[in-house]
Amino acid sequence: MHVLVLGGTTEARRLAAALAARPGVRVTTSLAGRVARPAALEGDVRIGGFGGVDGLSAWLRDHEVDAVVDATHPFAATISEHAALAAAATGVPSVMLCRPGWRPEPGDPWHEAASLADAAALLPALGRRVFLTTGRLGLATFADAHAVPGLAELHFLVRSVEPPEPPLPRHTEVLIDRGPYTVEGETALLREHRIDVLVTKDSGGAATAAKLTAARVLSVPVVIVRRPRPPEGATVLPDEKSVLSYLGVASVK
């Protein structure tokens, strides 16, 4: 049984390890190649794009793939759409492994945004010192001073796994770091940089959730960008165990 895992997430790595440990299962994990030094993975690894739906369809046929697991980031909408279309075109079963999103607790000062542009538009009314944790892609949205009055006067602390490329907001400090993070560390970071508003995508998961707890402790408002919807008709499962069950592969202890 050959399983293609579209991944790079923590869940994708755990799933690849579980599949690789199962006799009679071959797993290939495909990475987009945006991170120069990805974490180690069990099984086969390929890096780079497929060339759209047609390219992915051809790859599934050529490599005799029996199942596709889309375990990409919840905001990787394009590859998720391509995976669903390619699986349908080739008749290969497919499933999305998508960790549950975050939910506010009563009293949390959360402000939902439909996009990065909507998030940027909310900022001038919420704070002056912004902790921006949306990743290194899309930062140009917050650098467009003409789009939002007052945006150019804000100070941004940008955290990402690798150095972001310009354009960046006018007043930007870059912090290169990789999770998981602790509540104590995130609280200290918010205090040290005098952060008064946090911006994040609804990525879900425990690795980066500590910043939300820290914001709650310090009463810092949070602007959270909603996830794109899964492809129409997609089977969405919340964890590796449910995916293994879907594939008919028993979990390995």
Disulfide bonds with the S-S distance in Angstrom:
none
